[in-house]
Amino acid sequence: MNTPQLLSIFRAARLAGVSRGSLQRKIRDEGITTFEGKISTDDLIALYPTTELQHDSEYERVQHIKKHAFANRLRDHLLPSPDVLADRVSELGQELAATRAHLAQYQTVLEQITTRLHDADESPNKKEVHGLLHWVKDTLAEPPIPDDLHKNLFVNDTVLRIMAAHIKIQPSNHEFWLEGNDSILDAGVRAGLALNYGCANGNCGLCKARIISGKVKKTQHHDYVLSEAEKNRDYVLMCSCTAVSDVTLEALEARSENDIPTQKIATKIKNIERPIDSILIVHVQTPRTQRLRFFAGQSAALSLDNKTSMDFPIASCPCDDRNLLFHIPCPPDKPFAQALINNSKKGDILTVTGPHGHFLFNETSKRSQLYLAYGAGFAPIKSLIEHAMALEILATMDLFWSVDKKENLYMNNLCRSWDDALENFNYHPVINTDAVEHLLEKNNNLETVDVYIAGPEAHVRYASEKLQAAGLPDEQLITSVID
């Protein structure tokens, strides 16, 4: 007989090789009972047979999409450093030693209980004592032997604890994994959290956080000096530390666009592509010590030589704050686009000033999400979708991309790959027809959805009025006008 253990939903999803949202949906659909956000090992094994537990297929697909979707960024998936690995093994060893000490104590107590029951075997309640004595003997004689499924789960969990650390942020209760040689700050930003930071290099102290539980290790020098009072209260800089064990931190997170200051950063052009005649995709990279903090869906002003300047939505995820993408319409009457086409090359300086804008993702909503992009309005929509992917949200996402001809679906393959890899994502290209009608055909209860619309002003106004007339509540409509 196995005594089921409880695992957090966050850890159970990783062990099962699925996204957290996928596990939560399966728990809901199968009517599984959870206990304060935890699932029993027996229920997890019942939901995902051993073949699925041993092959992280869906989780790997999601990670692949996340890795390559965000501006095709490349990141080394390195092992933790030898020092961190040694510390994690040491932590597990200490935990094992404590567990063995507890078991030895329990064994001693059980032996004392058995002795006393022997002594009481001549009491008036002899029959009851005799039965209890035999039950104790039988229980001790046949310790529970875990089956192969439980053994595999235990082994996988132990390996996971060595290879990655689970981080929880208070008071938001946001969670993420720290892998490889990442700092706590880098891992949190990559997971989609709007943690407070500035230089990300140990100079400003804005990423200061307090350790509530767990153990961290300083991995790089920082010039910012923590006071003795802060050290005594277990404050650290997230940019300069990694996690040795699972860690809970008290840390600041941005809650609205007012919590992120305007930044001016001289970035370098990494690449300029022209997938179709009317669109440029510009990839710029910030310095390591001055990354752009922004919310998904926001915009920034771009300027060349401090002369030609225009405002554009950021088409990448905040989880990759160094690599920024912009989808820039390039008609002949736009001097900025023409300057990029004719006078700019890889390595040139492009100044980014921002962020600004209110086209923000509603993280607190549990409703399904409908995204309606008109033409180049796909840029901020892409940022929102990639942010939702980084957060591994539970809600269903439907993307309707409206263009006048098929060739203008300039990132059609990316959208199709999202559809293929993510079970909660559906892609609906709409070519030269009314996109709102398509959206309404797929969704007949607008009170249960949030709708995000981006595109030219006339299209956004038309879609907004039509959806509101069909019953969409005002507070569930978020729009962005793209000039």
Rosetta blueprint (number, residue, H / E / L):
1 M L
2 N L
3 T L
4 P L
5 Q L
6 L E
7 L E
8 S E
9 I H
10 F H
11 R H
12 A H
13 A H
14 R H
15 L H
16 A H
17 G L
18 V L
19 S L
20 R H
21 G H
22 S H
23 L H
24 Q H
25 R H
26 K H
27 I H
28 R H
29 D H
30 E H
31 G L
32 I L
33 T L
34 T L
35 F L
36 E L
37 G L
38 K E
39 I E
40 S E
41 T H
42 D H
43 D H
44 L H
45 I H
46 A H
47 L H
48 Y L
49 P L
50 T H
51 T H
52 E H
53 L H
54 Q H
55 H L
56 D L
57 S H
58 E H
59 Y H
60 E H
61 R H
62 V H
63 Q H
64 H H
65 I H
66 K H
67 K H
68 H H
69 A H
70 F L
71 A L
72 N L
73 R L
74 L L
75 R L
76 D L
77 H L
78 L L
79 L L
80 P L
81 S L
82 P H
83 D H
84 V H
85 L H
86 A H
87 D H
88 R H
89 V H
90 S H
91 E H
92 L H
93 G H
94 Q H
95 E H
96 L H
97 A H
98 A H
99 T H
100 R H
101 A H
102 H H
103 L H
104 A H
105 Q H
106 Y H
107 Q H
108 T H
109 V H
110 L H
111 E H
112 Q H
113 I H
114 T H
115 T H
116 R H
117 L H
118 H H
119 D H
120 A H
121 D H
122 E H
123 S L
124 P L
125 N L
126 K H
127 K H
128 E H
129 V H
130 H H
131 G H
132 L H
133 L H
134 H H
135 W H
136 V H
137 K H
138 D H
139 T H
140 L H
141 A H
142 E L
143 P L
144 P L
145 I L
146 P L
147 D L
148 D H
149 L H
150 H H
151 K H
152 N H
153 L H
154 F H
155 V H
156 N H
157 D H
158 T H
159 V H
160 L H
161 R H
162 I H
163 M H
164 A E
165 A E
166 H E
167 I E
168 K E
169 I E
170 Q E
171 P L
172 S L
173 N L
174 H E
175 E E
176 F E
177 W E
178 L E
179 E E
180 G L
181 N L
182 D L
183 S L
184 I H
185 L H
186 D H
187 A H
188 G H
189 V H
190 R H
191 A L
192 G L
193 L L
194 A L
195 L E
196 N L
197 Y L
198 G L
199 C L
200 A L
201 N L
202 G L
203 N L
204 C L
205 G L
206 L L
207 C L
208 K E
209 A E
210 R E
211 I E
212 I E
213 S E
214 G L
215 K L
216 V E
217 K E
218 K E
219 T L
220 Q L
221 H L
222 H L
223 D L
224 Y L
225 V L
226 L L
227 S L
228 E H
229 A H
230 E H
231 K H
232 N H
233 R L
234 D L
235 Y E
236 V E
237 L E
238 M H
239 C H
240 S H
241 C E
242 T E
243 A E
244 V L
245 S L
246 D L
247 V E
248 T E
249 L E
250 E E
251 A L
252 L L
253 E E
254 A L
255 R L
256 S L
257 E H
258 N H
259 D H
260 I L
261 P L
262 T L
263 Q E
264 K E
265 I E
266 A E
267 T E
268 K E
269 I E
270 K E
271 N E
272 I E
273 E E
274 R E
275 P E
276 I E
277 D L
278 S L
279 I E
280 L E
281 I E
282 V E
283 H E
284 V E
285 Q E
286 T L
287 P L
288 R L
289 T L
290 Q L
291 R L
292 L L
293 R L
294 F L
295 F L
296 A L
297 G L
298 Q L
299 S E
300 A E
301 A E
302 L E
303 S E
304 L E
305 D L
306 N L
307 K L
308 T E
309 S E
310 M E
311 D E
312 F E
313 P E
314 I L
315 A L
316 S L
317 C L
318 P L
319 C L
320 D L
321 D L
322 R L
323 N E
324 L E
325 L E
326 F E
327 H E
328 I E
329 P E
330 C L
331 P L
332 P L
333 D L
334 K L
335 P H
336 F H
337 A H
338 Q H
339 A H
340 L H
341 I H
342 N H
343 N H
344 S L
345 K L
346 K L
347 G L
348 D L
349 I E
350 L E
351 T E
352 V E
353 T E
354 G E
355 P E
356 H E
357 G L
358 H L
359 F L
360 L L
361 F L
362 N L
363 E L
364 T L
365 S L
366 K L
367 R L
368 S E
369 Q E
370 L E
371 Y E
372 L E
373 A E
374 Y E
375 G H
376 A H
377 G H
378 F H
379 A H
380 P H
381 I H
382 K H
383 S H
384 L H
385 I H
386 E H
387 H H
388 A H
389 M H
390 A H
391 L H
392 E L
393 I L
394 L L
395 A L
396 T L
397 M E
398 D E
399 L E
400 F E
401 W E
402 S E
403 V E
404 D L
405 K L
406 K H
407 E H
408 N H
409 L L
410 Y L
411 M L
412 N H
413 N H
414 L H
415 C H
416 R H
417 S H
418 W H
419 D H
420 D H
421 A H
422 L L
423 E L
424 N L
425 F E
426 N E
427 Y E
428 H E
429 P E
430 V E
431 I E
432 N L
433 T L
434 D L
435 A H
436 V H
437 E H
438 H H
439 L H
440 L H
441 E H
442 K H
443 N L
444 N L
445 N L
446 L H
447 E H
448 T H
449 V E
450 D E
451 V E
452 Y E
453 I E
454 A E
455 G E
456 P L
457 E H
458 A H
459 H H
460 V H
461 R H
462 Y H
463 A H
464 S H
465 E H
466 K H
467 L H
468 Q H
469 A H
470 A L
471 G L
472 L L
473 P L
474 D H
475 E H
476 Q H
477 L E
478 I E
479 T E
480 S E
481 V E
482 I L
483 D L
